[in-house]
Amino acid sequence: MATMSQTWSFFTVVTVLAVQLCIGQKSCTTWSSAGSMVQRGSSFKVYCTFNCKCKGSMYSGHPPTQQSHSVSNSTTIYFNVVNITKNRTFSCQCKCPRATDPCGLDISTGYLPERPKIISCIYKVKYKEGGDVFCTWNAGRDTLLKNSSVLWVRNASRNHTDEPVPYKGSSKGTDSHSASFTVSGSIQLISVWVQTQNALGSAVSVTINYTLSDIAMPSAPVLSQLKCSSRVCIVTVEQPAGTQYLEIQHGAGAQTWTSSYSGLQMSAVQVGSFLEPYRLYHFTARSKFSTGLWSEWSASVSSWTQEEAPAKELDMWYAEPASDFNSLRVYWKEPNISISRGKITEYKVSVYSQNSGLISFNNTSADTRNYSVPFCVDCEVTVWACNSKGPSPPARISVHHTKVKVRQLQPPQDVRVTADKQSVTISWRKHDTAPPDSEYVVEWFPEGHKLEELRWVRLGRNDNHTVVTDIKPFECYEGAVHVFYNGSSVSRTRFTGVATLTSVPAVVPSVQEMVEGNKVKVTWKEIPRGQRGGCVTKYTIYLDDDSEHQQTYSIPASERMHIIKDLPPAVYSLWMTASTAAGEGAASPNVKFFIQQETQLSPLIVSAVAAPIAIILVCLYHCSAVKERFWVYFQCLMLDNVPDPANSKWAKECIQEKGKMNFQVQPSNSTVTEEEEEPILADVEEVPQQNSDISTPTDVSSQLQSRTTLSSGTEPATLLYPLTTYIKSFSHDSDSSGHTQTSLDTNTTVDYMSSHEPGNVDEEYQEDDEFEEMLGFFPSHNIFIQPLEFEGKLTLNAVKIDCSNFLQDS
């Protein structure tokens, strides 16, 4: 029993607590003297009454901020709110013995409704029996509170007026509202007004009376069956019944609408004389009763006008011929639709010379903008643009510079180029006395890419500047201002180094070096176009040797190679940078190279080698046998310059028998008479001089008798020397100088003439003896004390030599 009593007591406590939590008993009550919705700018009081005696406090805002309240009595406090400008929340708290929830109040602020205004009503006639009336109005400023609007309508006929009927309005925005209602065809007059209200109050507009015929609007017409030529379109219109007036507008592309027709109702309207060929035109229309409002615009219909032949010649320019003068590239701009008057199907290019006539004629596709033609002097290039209706007027340009020597056609003066971040302004001083048909052409292109990206603009003679916007940032441009006259560029002024935005180069130059002696050849590649950061103004080479002595070399931007000369032997480090108007870029990797000491031969060594060679050459020069052999070889190498000895003075004297030198020969079986004209052959041996004191024998034939075999029938058994096919002629100062040595050997013919000193007549031995004489010459003959003496003269004017057998015998 006791256990059950304890259980019931626990259950009772839990139940009481649960009831208190569910009831949510609060510690206080909060209210306002003006209510929960007040007008902005008003003042009022907020009260808090507590359920127990305690010290209460009041808070406001987020997060809650304690306010300085006033005490009304022991359980109530209040706070004066002055000129409230926004929504606010107030709360009160108190420490009661029983813990309960705090209390609070939300105050909303706003404005009274304004009187609605600008009421407009339209009567959209749908059928003969009636239509719908649409009314709109402006509710004024936003009240910041929840508003409601009602449109009141009173219908009136000729003899009856209905009670007003409310139509709930709908909001189209913060201040625009609308409402609609249906009227029958018997209604002629309506009266409308609007009432707007919120929690703070209400407002009513003025009453407006409408005659429905004055606000009647027909439905939009329907357009169909467009038929267009190049200049005229015929529009078919279907209009609602009862309409009397029609208006048609047209537009092309993004152009504004233009009124094409305004007049009485017509089923088909011709819109023409002001349309352009090959244009896509859009047409729309609206209609109107005899009174009332215009209908809404109809849905638009579209059609292309037909083509016409292009109206104007192409804007044409050219790139100057390359150094080989083999071709010329002409350029033209795509004509706009007002010039092309149709779809361009092809271009025609011809080259004509006044001297040679038509040189070439070619067709190219419609997407071509430049063409390469053969280059010739005084040629004229003509280009036509063609569509389905025919070609354009010809655009001509001469490929040579017209040589017109007039003061008006001087090159443009004071050409100035000013660049900002997005455009480039090019100006010049114009010539006031230039011919009327002259003009200026300004061309520009990325540096080094004229053929690929040439741009130009053609200006009149009175222009003195142009603004170019077709410029890429961080790109270097160059160009020229041309004076164009009579189809040719007469003169021009160039400009370079133009860029809108610049930065330091993004990459470093690629450097290579080549050492040649005491100089180094430095070469580098051009920085890629997209990484230059604008126009490269210069390159800088830095050279550092092992003693940390640094030298710099500034190189123009157009150069790709530089030679550094006269470098002393050392180890060098070389690097390079590129600069723009924004500053100097990063340095390239260091390149190391070594300049070596040049090896030079010591003068003592050169003298030691050259002296023996000179002595040997001098000794050989004083050897008569070597001189004679050298002279023989020298003359053999000049076969083409050897004359015929038959024309010599000696031969002519022999023919005239002015003198003879006879050899004493042994008898033989051969029978040779003095009258025979065949040459007498002899084998002659050169005998070296045995003693300088021994004079030349007067009887030469006696010395030759022991060495010469004169038998013509048999061969000699042994020869002391090889047979030599030459004749030696000796000229002496003695009386025997006119004699000639001859041999009766018919196997050889000798044509060699030599001049000797008297002691050298018998110096013809075998070749081995000659070299022995040379070896023994040095100790017995002083070349520096005893000079060589030659006596006698060579009386032949010229000598003819047969060297074939001589080379064999040698």
C-alpha positions in Angstrom: 0.0 0.0 0.0 2.9 2.3 0.9 4.5 1.5 -2.4 1.4 2.6 -4.4 1.2 5.9 -2.4 4.8 6.8 -3.4 4.1 5.9 -7.1 1.1 8.2 -7.2 3.0 11.1 -5.6 5.8 10.9 -8.3 3.2 10.8 -11.1 1.5 13.9 -9.7 4.7 15.9 -9.7 5.5 15.0 -13.3 2.0 15.9 -14.4 2.2 19.3 -12.8 5.5 20.1 -14.4 4.3 18.9 -17.8 1.2 21.1 -17.6 3.3 24.1 -16.7 5.6 23.5 -19.7 2.7 23.0 -22.1 0.9 26.1 -20.9 4.1 28.2 -21.3 3.3 30.7 -18.7 5.2 34.0 -19.3 6.6 36.3 -16.7 5.1 39.5 -18.2 2.9 41.1 -20.9 4.1 43.7 -23.5 2.0 46.2 -25.5 2.2 49.6 -27.3 0.2 52.7 -26.9 0.0 52.9 -30.8 -0.5 49.3 -31.6 1.8 46.9 -33.4 1.7 48.8 -36.7 2.7 52.5 -36.5 3.4 55.2 -39.1 7.0 56.0 -39.6 8.2 59.1 -37.8 5.6 58.7 -35.0 6.3 58.6 -31.3 4.6 56.2 -28.7 5.2 54.2 -25.5 6.0 50.5 -25.0 4.8 48.9 -21.7 5.8 45.8 -19.8 3.6 44.4 -16.9 5.2 41.6 -14.8 3.2 38.8 -13.1 5.3 39.0 -9.9 7.1 41.6 -7.9 10.5 41.9 -9.3 13.0 44.2 -10.8 12.2 44.1 -14.5 14.3 45.3 -17.5 13.5 46.2 -21.2 15.5 45.3 -24.3 15.4 46.3 -28.0 17.2 45.3 -31.2 19.2 42.3 -32.4 21.2 41.4 -30.4 19.0 42.7 -27.6 20.3 45.9 -26.0 19.0 47.1 -22.6 17.0 50.3 -22.7 16.7 53.0 -20.1 13.1 52.5 -19.1 10.8 54.3 -16.7 8.6 52.8 -13.9 4.9 53.2 -14.0 4.1 51.2 -10.8 5.4 48.2 -8.9 4.6 45.7 -11.7 4.8 47.9 -14.8 7.6 49.7 -16.7 7.6 51.6 -20.0 9.9 53.0 -22.7 9.3 56.2 -24.8 9.9 55.6 -28.5 10.5 58.8 -30.4 10.4 59.2 -34.3 10.6 55.6 -35.1 12.1 55.0 -38.6 12.2 51.2 -38.9 10.8 48.0 -37.6 11.8 47.2 -34.0 11.4 44.4 -31.5 11.0 45.0 -27.7 11.3 42.4 -24.9 11.1 42.4 -21.1 12.7 40.2 -18.5 12.3 39.7 -14.7 13.7 37.4 -12.0 10.6 35.8 -10.5 10.7 32.9 -7.9 9.1 30.8 -10.6 11.2 30.7 -13.7 9.0 31.6 -16.7 9.6 32.8 -20.3 10.3 36.4 -21.2 7.7 38.5 -23.1 8.1 40.7 -26.2 6.5 42.8 -29.0 7.3 43.4 -32.7 6.5 46.9 -34.0 6.0 47.3 -37.8 6.3 50.7 -39.5 5.0 52.1 -42.7 3.0 54.8 -44.5 -0.6 55.6 -45.3 -1.6 54.8 -48.9 -1.4 57.6 -51.5 -4.2 58.5 -53.8 -4.0 56.3 -57.0 -3.4 58.2 -60.2 -2.7 58.0 -63.9 -5.6 55.7 -64.5 -5.6 54.4 -68.2 -8.2 52.1 -69.7 -8.1 50.3 -73.1 -11.1 48.7 -74.7 -9.9 45.7 -76.8 -12.6 44.9 -79.2 -12.8 41.2 -79.9 -16.2 40.8 -81.5 -19.1 43.0 -82.4 -20.9 42.2 -79.2 -18.2 43.6 -77.0 -14.7 43.1 -75.6 -12.5 43.5 -72.6 -11.5 46.7 -70.8 -8.0 46.8 -69.2 -7.3 49.5 -66.7 -4.0 50.3 -65.1 -3.0 52.8 -62.4 -0.2 54.0 -60.3 -0.6 53.3 -56.5 2.0 55.8 -55.5 4.9 55.2 -53.2 5.5 51.9 -51.4 3.8 51.9 -48.0 6.1 49.2 -46.6 2.9 47.5 -45.4 0.5 45.1 -47.0 -1.9 47.0 -49.3 -5.1 46.0 -51.2 -6.6 47.8 -54.2 -10.1 47.6 -55.7 -11.2 49.0 -59.1 -14.8 50.3 -59.0 -16.7 50.4 -62.4 -20.1 51.9 -63.2 -21.5 51.1 -66.6 -23.8 53.5 -68.4 -25.9 53.2 -71.5 -28.0 55.8 -73.1 -30.7 55.6 -70.5 -29.4 53.4 -67.7 -26.6 53.5 -65.1 -25.6 50.4 -63.2 -24.3 50.1 -59.6 -20.5 50.2 -59.2 -18.9 46.8 -59.3 -15.5 46.2 -57.6 -12.7 44.4 -59.4 -9.7 43.3 -57.3 -6.5 44.7 -58.7 -3.3 42.8 -59.1 0.2 44.3 -58.6 2.6 44.5 -61.6 5.4 45.9 -59.5 5.9 48.2 -56.5 3.6 50.9 -57.8 1.8 49.6 -60.9 -1.5 47.8 -60.6 -4.1 46.6 -63.1 -7.6 45.1 -63.4 -9.8 44.0 -66.3 -13.5 43.4 -66.9 -15.8 42.6 -69.8 -18.4 44.9 -71.4 -21.1 44.2 -73.9 -21.5 46.0 -77.2 -24.4 48.0 -75.8 -22.2 49.8 -73.2 -21.1 53.2 -74.4 -19.8 54.9 -71.2 -18.0 53.7 -68.2 -16.9 55.4 -64.9 -13.9 54.0 -63.0 -12.1 54.8 -59.7 -9.6 53.0 -57.5 -9.5 52.5 -53.7 -6.3 51.5 -51.9 -6.0 50.6 -48.2 -3.6 49.1 -45.5 -3.6 48.8 -41.7 -2.9 52.5 -41.3 -5.8 53.8 -43.5 -7.1 54.1 -47.1 -7.1 56.4 -50.2 -9.5 56.8 -53.2 -8.7 58.1 -56.6 -10.7 60.6 -58.6 -13.4 59.2 -60.9 -12.7 59.0 -64.6 -15.4 58.7 -67.3 -14.6 57.0 -70.7 -16.4 56.7 -74.0 -15.6 53.3 -75.2 -15.3 54.3 -78.8 -12.5 56.6 -77.8 -10.5 53.8 -76.2 -11.4 51.1 -78.7 -8.4 49.1 -80.0 -8.8 46.5 -82.9 -6.8 43.3 -82.8 -3.4 43.2 -84.7 -3.4 42.5 -88.5 -1.8 39.4 -90.0 1.0 39.7 -92.7 1.7 37.0 -95.3 3.0 36.4 -98.8 6.1 38.6 -99.1 7.4 39.1 -102.6 10.6 41.1 -103.0 12.8 42.3 -105.9 16.1 44.0 -105.3 14.4 47.3 -104.3 10.7 46.6 -103.7 8.6 44.2 -101.5 4.9 43.6 -101.8 3.2 42.8 -98.4 -0.2 41.1 -98.2 -2.2 42.3 -95.1 -5.3 40.7 -93.4 -7.0 43.3 -91.2 -9.8 43.0 -88.6 -13.3 44.0 -89.7 -14.2 47.7 -89.3 -10.6 49.0 -89.4 -9.9 51.9 -91.7 -6.3 52.8 -91.2 -3.0 50.8 -91.7 0.6 51.4 -90.9 3.6 49.2 -91.9 7.1 49.3 -90.6 10.3 47.6 -91.7 13.7 47.0 -90.3 17.0 45.2 -91.4 19.0 43.4 -88.8 19.7 45.6 -85.7 18.4 48.7 -87.4 15.5 50.6 -85.9 12.1 50.2 -87.3 11.1 52.7 -90.1 7.6 53.5 -91.2 7.1 52.1 -94.7 3.3 52.9 -95.2 0.6 54.8 -93.3 -2.8 55.3 -94.9 -6.1 53.7 -95.6 -6.7 50.0 -95.4 -5.3 47.9 -98.2 -5.1 44.2 -98.7 -1.7 44.4 -100.5 0.9 47.1 -99.9 4.0 47.8 -102.1 6.9 48.8 -100.0 9.7 50.0 -102.3 12.3 52.4 -103.8 14.2 52.8 -100.5 15.1 49.1 -99.9 18.6 47.9 -100.4 19.6 44.8 -102.5 20.4 41.5 -100.7 19.1 42.5 -97.3 17.0 40.6 -94.9 14.0 42.8 -94.1 11.5 42.3 -91.4 8.0 43.8 -91.7 5.2 44.4 -89.1 1.9 46.3 -89.3 -0.9 47.7 -87.1 -4.5 48.9 -87.8 -7.0 51.4 -86.4 -10.7 52.1 -86.4 -12.0 55.5 -87.5 -11.6 56.6 -83.9 -9.9 55.1 -80.9 -6.4 53.6 -80.5 -3.9 51.8 -82.9 -3.8 48.1 -82.5 -0.8 46.3 -81.2 2.0 45.5 -83.8 1.6 42.3 -85.7 4.0 39.4 -85.7 6.9 40.2 -88.1 7.5 38.5 -91.3 10.9 38.4 -93.1 12.3 38.2 -96.7 15.5 38.8 -98.6 15.6 41.3 -101.4 17.3 40.1 -104.6 20.9 40.8 -105.6 22.5 43.4 -107.8 26.0 43.7 -109.1 28.5 45.2 -106.6 28.2 48.9 -106.6 31.8 49.9 -105.8 35.3 48.8 -106.4 37.2 46.8 -103.7 39.4 48.5 -101.1 42.7 47.1 -102.5 46.3 47.3 -101.3 49.6 45.4 -101.9 52.8 44.2 -100.3 56.0 45.3 -102.0 57.8 42.7 -104.0 60.5 40.6 -102.5 64.2 41.0 -103.4 63.9 38.5 -106.2 61.1 40.5 -107.9 59.3 37.4 -109.1 55.9 37.9 -107.5 53.7 40.5 -105.9 51.0 40.0 -103.3 47.8 42.0 -103.6 45.3 42.3 -100.8 41.6 43.4 -100.6 39.0 43.8 -97.9 35.8 41.9 -97.9 33.1 44.3 -99.1 30.3 45.0 -96.8 26.7 44.1 -97.8 26.0 47.7 -99.0 28.8 47.4 -101.5 28.6 43.7 -102.4 24.8 43.8 -103.0 24.8 40.0 -102.9 26.8 37.0 -102.0 30.3 37.1 -103.4 30.9 34.0 -105.4 34.5 34.6 -106.7 37.2 37.2 -107.3 39.0 37.8 -110.6 42.6 39.0 -110.7 44.4 40.2 -113.8 47.9 41.5 -114.5 48.3 43.8 -117.5 51.5 45.4 -119.0 51.4 48.3 -121.4 54.3 46.7 -123.3 53.4 43.0 -123.2 49.6 43.1 -122.9 47.7 40.7 -120.6 50.2 38.7 -118.6 47.8 36.7 -116.4 44.1 36.3 -115.6 42.9 34.1 -112.7 39.8 33.3 -110.7 39.9 32.7 -106.9 37.4 31.6 -104.3 35.1 33.9 -102.4 36.9 33.4 -99.1 40.3 34.6 -100.5 41.6 38.0 -99.3 45.0 38.1 -101.0 46.6 36.7 -104.1 50.1 36.4 -105.5 50.6 37.6 -109.1 53.7 37.7 -111.3 55.7 40.9 -110.9 56.7 43.0 -113.8 57.8 46.6 -114.3 55.0 49.1 -115.1 52.3 46.5 -114.6 48.8 47.1 -113.5 46.9 44.7 -111.2 43.1 44.7 -111.4 40.7 42.9 -109.1 36.9 42.4 -109.4 34.4 41.0 -106.9 31.6 38.9 -108.5 28.2 37.9 -107.4 25.3 36.2 -109.3 24.4 39.5 -111.0 27.9 40.4 -112.3 31.3 41.9 -111.4 32.1 45.0 -109.4 33.8 48.1 -110.9 37.5 47.3 -111.3 40.0 48.1 -108.5 43.4 48.9 -110.0 46.8 49.4 -108.5 50.2 49.9 -110.1 53.1 47.8 -108.9 55.7 50.5 -109.5 56.2 53.8 -107.8 54.9 56.6 -110.0 57.7 59.1 -110.6 55.7 62.3 -110.4 58.0 65.2 -109.6 55.6 67.7 -108.1 55.8 69.5 -104.8 52.3 68.3 -103.8 53.3 64.7 -103.7 56.1 64.8 -101.2 56.3 62.1 -98.5 54.1 62.7 -95.4 55.8 65.0 -93.0 56.0 64.9 -89.2 54.6 61.4 -88.9 53.9 60.7 -85.2 52.7 57.6 -83.5 51.1 57.7 -80.1 50.0 54.5 -78.4 47.8 53.9 -75.3 46.5 50.8 -73.7 43.9 50.0 -76.4 44.6 52.0 -79.6 47.3 53.7 -81.6 46.9 57.2 -83.1 48.9 57.9 -86.2 49.1 61.6 -87.4 51.0 63.6 -90.0 51.1 67.0 -91.5 48.9 67.1 -94.6 49.7 69.0 -97.8 47.2 71.7 -98.5 48.2 71.8 -102.2 47.9 68.1 -102.9 45.9 67.1 -106.0 42.2 66.6 -105.4 42.3 62.9 -106.4 45.2 62.0 -104.1 44.7 60.2 -100.8 46.6 58.7 -97.9 46.9 55.0 -97.1 48.1 54.0 -93.7 49.3 50.4 -93.3 50.4 48.5 -90.2 51.4 44.9 -89.4 53.2 42.8 -86.7 56.9 43.2 -87.0 58.2 40.7 -89.6 54.7 39.4 -90.6 53.7 41.8 -93.3 52.6 39.2 -95.8 50.5 37.3 -93.3 48.8 40.1 -91.3 48.8 43.2 -93.4 46.2 45.8 -92.4 45.5 49.2 -93.9 43.0 52.1 -94.0 42.4 54.5 -96.9 41.8 58.2 -96.1 41.1 61.3 -98.1 43.5 64.2 -98.9 42.1 66.3 -96.1 42.7 63.8 -93.4 45.8 64.1 -91.2 45.3 61.3 -88.6 43.7 57.9 -87.9 43.1 55.9 -84.8 43.9 52.2 -85.1 42.2 49.8 -82.7 43.0 46.5 -84.4 46.2 46.2 -82.3 47.1 43.2 -80.1 48.6 44.0 -76.7 52.3 43.0 -76.1 52.8 42.9 -79.9 55.3 45.0 -81.8 54.0 46.7 -85.0 55.5 48.6 -87.8 54.0 50.3 -90.9 54.0 53.3 -93.2 51.9 56.3 -94.3 51.7 56.3 -98.1 50.7 59.1 -100.5 48.5 57.4 -103.1 47.9 59.1 -106.4 46.8 57.9 -109.8 46.6 54.2 -108.8 50.1 54.0 -107.2 52.0 54.7 -104.1 54.0 57.9 -104.9 55.9 58.3 -101.6 55.8 57.0 -98.0 57.1 57.5 -94.5 57.8 54.5 -92.4 57.3 54.0 -88.6 58.5 51.1 -86.4 58.5 50.0 -82.8 54.8 50.5 -82.0 53.1 48.6 -79.1 50.1 49.3 -77.0 51.1 47.3 -73.9 54.7 46.2 -73.1 56.4 44.0 -70.6 59.9 42.6 -70.2 60.6 39.6 -72.4 59.2 36.4 -71.0 62.1 34.2 -72.2 65.8 34.7 -72.6 67.7 34.7 -75.9 69.2 31.4 -77.1 72.9 32.1 -77.3 75.7 30.2 -79.1 79.4 31.1 -79.3 82.2 30.1 -81.7 85.8 30.9 -80.8 88.2 31.7 -83.6 91.7 32.6 -82.4 91.5 35.7 -80.2 87.9 36.5 -81.1 84.5 35.0 -80.4 81.5 35.0 -82.7 78.2 35.3 -80.7 74.9 34.3 -82.4 71.4 34.1 -81.0 67.9 33.3 -82.1 65.0 35.8 -82.2 62.7 35.6 -79.2 59.4 33.9 -80.1 56.7 36.4 -81.2 54.3 35.8 -78.3 57.0 36.1 -75.6 58.7 39.3 -76.5 56.4 41.6 -74.4 56.3 44.2 -77.1 59.1 45.7 -79.2 62.6 44.5 -78.4 64.7 47.7 -78.3 68.2 46.2 -77.9 70.2 43.2 -76.9 73.0 43.4 -74.3 76.0 41.0 -74.2 77.9 40.7 -70.9 81.4 39.4 -71.0 83.3 38.5 -67.8 86.8 37.1 -67.6 88.5 35.2 -64.8 89.7 38.4 -63.2 86.0 39.5 -62.8 86.5 42.3 -65.3 83.1 42.8 -67.0 82.4 44.3 -70.4 79.0 45.1 -71.9 78.1 45.3 -75.6 74.8 46.9 -76.7 73.5 45.4 -79.9 70.6 46.8 -82.1 67.4 44.8 -82.0 67.7 43.9 -85.7 71.1 42.1 -85.3 71.5 38.4 -84.7 75.3 38.1 -84.6 78.2 40.0 -83.0 81.9 39.5 -83.1 84.1 40.4 -80.1 87.7 40.8 -81.2 91.2 41.1 -79.6 90.5 39.1 -76.5 93.5 38.3 -74.4 94.0 34.7 -73.3 91.7 33.9 -70.4 88.6 31.9 -69.4 85.5 33.9 -70.2 81.8 33.8 -69.1 79.2 35.2 -71.5 75.5 35.9 -71.1 72.9 38.0 -72.8 69.6 39.9 -72.2 66.9 41.4 -74.3 65.2 44.7 -73.5 61.9 46.4 -74.2 60.4 49.7 -73.3 59.3 48.1 -70.0 62.9 47.2 -69.0 65.6 44.5 -69.3 64.6 40.9 -69.3 66.2 37.9 -67.6 69.7 36.9 -68.4 70.5 33.8 -70.5 72.5 30.9 -69.0 76.2 31.5 -68.8 78.3 30.3 -71.7 82.0 29.6 -70.9 84.8 29.6 -73.4 88.7 29.8 -73.4 91.0 32.0 -75.5 94.4 30.2 -75.9 97.8 31.8 -76.3 98.8 31.8 -79.9 102.0 29.7 -80.6 104.7 31.6 -82.6 107.9 30.1 -83.9 111.1 31.5 -82.4 113.1 33.7 -84.7 116.2 31.8 -83.8 114.5 28.5 -84.9 113.3 30.1 -88.1 116.8 31.4 -88.9 118.4 28.0 -88.1 116.1 26.3 -90.5 116.2 28.9 -93.2 120.0 29.5 -93.3 121.0 25.9 -94.4 118.3 26.0 -97.1 119.5 29.3 -98.4 123.2 28.1 -98.5 122.2 24.9 -100.4 120.2 27.0 -102.9 123.1 29.4 -103.4 125.5 26.5 -103.9 123.2 24.8 -106.3 122.9 28.1 -108.2 126.7 28.2 -108.8 126.7 24.7 -110.2 126.6 25.0 -113.9 125.2 21.5 -114.5 122.3 22.1 -112.1 121.6 25.4 -113.7 121.6 23.9 -117.2 119.4 21.0 -116.2 117.0 23.3 -114.4 116.9 25.5 -117.5 116.1 22.5 -119.7 113.3 21.4 -117.4 112.0 24.9 -117.3 111.9 25.3 -121.0 110.2 21.8 -121.4 107.4 23.1 -119.2 106.8 26.0 -121.6 106.2 24.1 -124.8 103.6 26.6 -126.1 106.0 29.6 -125.9 109.0 28.0 -127.7 109.5 29.4 -131.2 110.9 27.6 -134.3 114.7 27.9 -134.5 114.6 28.0 -138.2 113.6 31.6 -137.9 116.6 32.5 -135.7 119.4 34.7 -136.8 121.9 31.8 -136.5 120.0 29.5 -138.8 119.7 32.2 -141.4 123.5 32.8 -141.3 124.1 29.0 -141.7 121.9 29.0 -144.7 123.8 31.8 -146.2 127.1 29.9 -145.5 128.7 32.8 -143.7 130.8 30.4 -141.6 131.0 26.7 -140.6 132.4 24.6 -137.8 133.3 21.1 -139.1 133.9 18.0 -137.0 136.8 15.7 -138.0 135.1 12.3 -138.1 136.3 8.8 -139.0 135.5 7.4 -142.4 132.4 5.2 -142.5 130.3 3.4 -144.9 127.8 6.1 -145.0 127.8 8.4 -148.0 126.8 11.9 -147.0 127.6 14.9 -149.1 127.8 18.5 -148.1 125.0 19.3 -150.5 122.5 17.2 -148.6 119.9 19.3 -146.7 119.3 16.6 -144.1 120.4 17.6 -140.5 123.8 16.2 -139.4 123.4 14.4 -136.1 126.0 13.9 -133.4 126.3 12.4 -130.0 127.8 14.9 -127.7 129.1 14.3 -124.1 129.4 17.1 -121.6 132.9 16.8 -120.0 133.6 18.5 -116.7 136.4 21.0 -116.5 139.5 19.4 -115.2 141.6 22.4 -114.7 140.7 25.9 -114.8 144.1 26.8 -116.3 143.6 24.5 -119.3 142.2 26.4 -122.3 139.6 25.1 -124.7 141.1 23.0 -127.5 141.0 24.5 -130.8 140.4 21.2 -132.5 137.1 20.1 -131.1 136.7 17.2 -133.6 139.8 15.5 -132.2 138.3 15.3 -128.7 135.0 14.0 -130.1 136.6 11.4 -132.2 137.3 8.9 -129.4 133.7 9.2 -128.0 131.7 9.3 -131.2 130.8 6.4 -133.4 130.0 7.4 -137.0 129.1 4.1 -138.5 125.7 4.4 -140.0 125.4 0.7 -140.7 126.0 -0.7 -137.2 124.9 0.2 -133.6 127.6 1.1 -131.1 128.4 -1.7 -128.7 128.6 0.5 -125.6 127.6 4.1 -125.0 129.3 6.1 -122.3 126.2 8.3 -122.0 122.7 8.2 -123.2 121.8 9.5 -126.6 120.6 13.1 -126.4 118.7 14.7 -129.2 120.0 18.2 -129.1 122.6 20.3 -130.8 124.9 22.5 -128.7 126.0 25.7 -130.2 129.0 27.5 -128.6 129.7 31.1 -129.1 133.2 32.2 -128.4 135.0 35.4 -128.5 137.7 33.7 -130.6 137.7 33.2 -134.3 136.3 29.8 -134.1 133.0 31.0 -132.6 131.3 30.8 -135.9 131.9 27.1 -136.4 129.2 24.5 -135.7 129.7 21.1 -134.3 127.8 18.5 -136.3 127.6 14.7 -136.3 126.8 12.4 -139.1 124.7 10.2 -136.9 121.3 10.2 -138.6 119.4 8.8 -135.6 119.2 12.0 -133.6 118.3 15.6 -134.3 119.3 18.2 -131.7 117.9 21.7 -131.3 119.4 22.9 -128.1 121.6 26.0 -128.1 123.6 27.0 -125.1 126.0 29.9 -124.2 129.1 29.0 -122.1 132.2 30.5 -120.8 135.4 29.4 -122.6 136.4 26.9 -120.0 133.1 25.0 -120.0 132.9 23.6 -123.5 134.1 20.1 -122.5 132.0 19.9 -119.3 129.6 17.2 -120.5 130.1 13.9 -118.7 127.8 11.3 -117.4 125.2 12.3 -114.8 126.9 10.5 -111.9 130.1 12.4 -112.5 128.1 15.7 -112.3 126.8 14.9 -108.9 130.3 13.9 -107.7 131.5 17.3 -108.9 128.7 18.9 -106.9 129.6 17.1 -103.7 133.2 18.1 -104.2 132.4 21.7 -105.0 132.0 23.0 -101.4 135.6 22.6 -100.1 137.3 23.7 -103.4 135.3 26.7 -104.4 134.4 29.7 -102.3 131.1 31.1 -103.5 131.5 34.3 -101.6 135.0 35.2 -102.9 135.2 33.9 -106.4 132.3 35.1 -108.6 131.1 33.2 -111.6 132.1 34.6 -115.0 130.4 33.8 -118.2 131.8 34.7 -121.6 130.3 34.4 -125.0 126.8 35.3 -126.2 123.8 33.3 -127.3 123.1 34.4 -130.8 119.9 32.5 -131.4 116.7 34.6 -131.2 114.7 31.6 -130.2 115.1 27.9 -129.6 112.7 25.0 -130.5 113.2 21.9 -128.3 111.9 18.4 -128.8 111.7 17.1 -125.3 110.0 13.7 -125.9 113.2 11.7 -126.3 115.0 13.8 -123.8 112.5 12.9 -121.1 112.8 9.2 -122.1 116.6 9.3 -121.9 116.6 11.1 -118.6 
